[in-house]
Amino acid sequence: MDYFDPYEEIHARVEQFRAEHGKLPRALVVSPSLYQWLCDCRKEQLEHPTAEDLRWFDTPYGRIRLVIDERLDPYEILTE
């Protein structure tokens, strides 16, 4: 894989889930390394991030809970 943009991939997965099911997924399931990367990015974006803020991913449609699955590879994102 030459280039991986986690934000782009997450938004694509959310759009795909919405198209198939007509609603937002309950959760985004990511690897520990991807979760850590997302947390690091969010900490830079938020003025005073809390642990609660880092458990959720904001989309144009609402917040989606982030879940860690250690079995996933670093570039895998699942919706449920």
SERO-4910 file (N, C-alpha, C, O; in steps of 0.05 Angstrom, whole numbers):
BEGIN
 pado doro    nc1    nc2    nc3   cac1   cac2   cac3    cc1    cc2    cc3    oc1    oc2    oc3
  Met    A     17    -24      0      0      0      0     18     25      0     35     28     18
  Asp    A     14     41    -20     31     65    -22     23     87     -3     41    100      9
  Tyr    A     -3     92     -1    -11    115     16    -38    107     30    -56     97     17
  Phe    A    -39    112     55    -63    105     71    -71    130     87    -56    140    104
  Asp    A    -94    140     81   -105    163     96   -128    153    113   -150    148    104
  Pro    A   -123    150    139   -143    138    157   -169    154    157   -191    142    158
  Tyr    A   -168    180    156   -192    196    156   -209    191    131   -233    188    133
  Glu    A   -196    190    109   -209    185     84   -222    157     84   -245    153     76
  Glu    A   -207    137     94   -217    110     95   -241    107    114   -260     94    108
  Ile    A   -239    121    137   -261    120    156   -286    132    144   -308    121    146
  His    A   -283    155    132   -307    168    120   -318    151     97   -343    150     94
  Ala    A   -301    138     82   -311    120     61   -327     96     73   -348     89     62
  Arg    A   -317     85     95   -331     62    108   -358     71    119   -377     57    117
  Val    A   -358     95    130   -383    106    142   -403    110    119   -427    103    122
  Glu    A   -395    122     97   -412    127     74   -423    100     63   -447     98     56
  Gln    A   -406     81     61   -414     54     51   -434     42     69   -454     31     60
  Phe    A   -430     43     95   -449     32    115   -476     46    113   -497     33    113
  Arg    A   -475     72    111   -500     88    109   -515     81     83   -540     78     84
  Ala    A   -501     77     61   -514     70     36   -527     42     38   -549     38     27
  Glu    A   -514     24     51   -524     -4     53   -546     -7     74   -565    -23     70
  His    A   -544      8     97   -562      4    119   -580     27    126   -599     24    142
  Gly    A   -575     50    114   -592     73    119   -589     86    146   -606    102    155
  Lys    A   -567     80    159   -561     92    186   -531     92    191   -516     80    175
  Leu    A   -523    105    212   -494    105    220   -487     78    233   -504     66    245
  Pro    A   -462     70    230   -454     46    245   -453     52    275   -449     75    282
  Arg    A   -456     32    291   -454     35    320   -425     41    328   -420     57    347
  Ala    A   -407     29    314   -378     32    321   -360     29    297   -368     16    277
  Leu    A   -337     40    300   -315     35    281   -294     18    296   -285     26    318
  Val    A   -287     -4    284   -268    -22    297   -241    -19    283   -239    -22    259
  Val    A   -221    -13    299   -194     -7    288   -173    -22    304   -178    -32    326
  Ser    A   -149    -23    293   -126    -36    306   -116    -18    328   -122      6    328
  Pro    A   -101    -29    347    -89    -12    368    -72     11    357    -72     33    367
  Ser    A    -56      5    336    -38     25    325    -54     47    311    -47     71    313
  Leu    A    -75     40    297    -91     60    284   -106     77    305   -109    101    302
  Tyr    A   -116     64    326   -129     79    347   -110     99    360   -118    122    365
  Gln    A    -86     91    365    -66    108    377    -60    132    359    -58    155    368
  Trp    A    -58    126    333    -53    148    314    -76    168    313    -72    192    314
  Leu    A   -101    157    313   -124    175    314   -125    191    339   -131    215    338
  Cys    A   -118    179    362   -118    194    387    -97    216    387   -102    238    396
  Asp    A    -73    210    376    -52    230    374    -62    254    357    -57    277    363
  Cys    A    -74    248    334    -84    269    317   -106    286    331   -106    310    329
  Arg    A   -124    272    344   -146    286    358   -135    303    381   -145    325    385
  Lys    A   -115    294    395   -103    310    416    -92    336    406    -93    357    419
  Glu    A    -81    335    382    -70    359    369    -93    378    360    -89    403    361
  Gln    A   -116    367    353   -138    383    343   -155    396    365   -165    418    362
  Leu    A   -158    381    387   -175    390    409   -160    407    429   -137    402    434
  Glu    A   -173    427    439   -160    445    458   -154    432    485   -131    433    495
  His    A   -173    418    496   -170    404    521   -183    376    519   -205    372    530
  Pro    A   -170    357    505   -182    331    501   -185    315    527   -168    316    544
  Thr    A   -207    301    529   -211    283    551   -211    254    541   -212    250    517
  Ala    A   -210    235    559   -210    207    551   -236    201    536   -237    186    516
  Glu    A   -258    214    544   -284    210    531   -283    220    502   -294    207    484
  Asp    A   -271    243    498   -268    253    470   -254    234    452   -261    232    428
  Leu    A   -234    220    462   -218    202    446   -231    176    440   -220    160    424
  Arg    A   -253    170    453   -267    145    448   -287    147    425   -300    127    417
  Trp    A   -290    171    414   -310    176    393   -297    189    369   -276    203    371
  Phe    A   -308    184    346   -299    195    321   -322    212    310   -344    202    305
  Asp    A   -317    238    305   -337    256    295   -339    253    264   -319    254    250
  Thr    A   -363    251    254   -369    251    225   -389    273    220   -400    284    238
  Pro    A   -393    280    195   -414    300    188   -442    291    197   -460    307    199
  Tyr    A   -445    265    203   -472    254    210   -475    250    240   -497    244    249
  Gly    A   -454    252    255   -454    248    284   -430    233    293   -412    227    278
  Arg    A   -429    227    319   -406    214    331   -410    183    330   -432    173    332
  Ile    A   -387    170    325   -387    141    324   -365    131    344   -343    142    344
  Arg    A   -373    112    360   -354    101    380   -331     86    366   -335     71    347
  Leu    A   -307     89    377   -283     75    367   -279     51    385   -280     53    410
  Val    A   -274     28    373   -269      3    387   -243     -8    377   -237     -8    353
  Ile    A   -227    -18    396   -201    -30    389   -203    -60    387   -215    -73    404
  Asp    A   -192    -71    365   -191   -100    362   -162   -107    355   -152   -100    333
  Glu    A   -149   -121    373   -121   -127    369   -115   -147    347    -92   -150    338
  Arg    A   -136   -160    337   -132   -179    315   -130   -165    287   -122   -178    268
  Leu    A   -138   -140    286   -137   -126    260   -109   -117    252    -93   -111    269
  Asp    A   -105   -116    226    -79   -105    217    -81    -75    219   -103    -64    220
  Pro    A    -58    -61    218    -58    -32    222    -75    -16    203    -83      7    209
  Tyr    A    -81    -27    179    -96    -11    159   -125    -21    156   -139    -12    138
  Glu    A   -134    -37    174   -161    -48    172   -181    -32    189   -175    -26    212
  Ile    A   -204    -26    177   -225    -11    191   -251    -25    186   -259    -29    163
  Leu    A   -265    -33    207   -290    -47    204   -312    -29    216   -308    -13    234
  Thr    A   -336    -33    205   -360    -19    216   -378    -41    228   -380    -63    218
  Glu    A   -392    -33    249   -412    -52    260   -436    -37    270   -455    -49    280
***
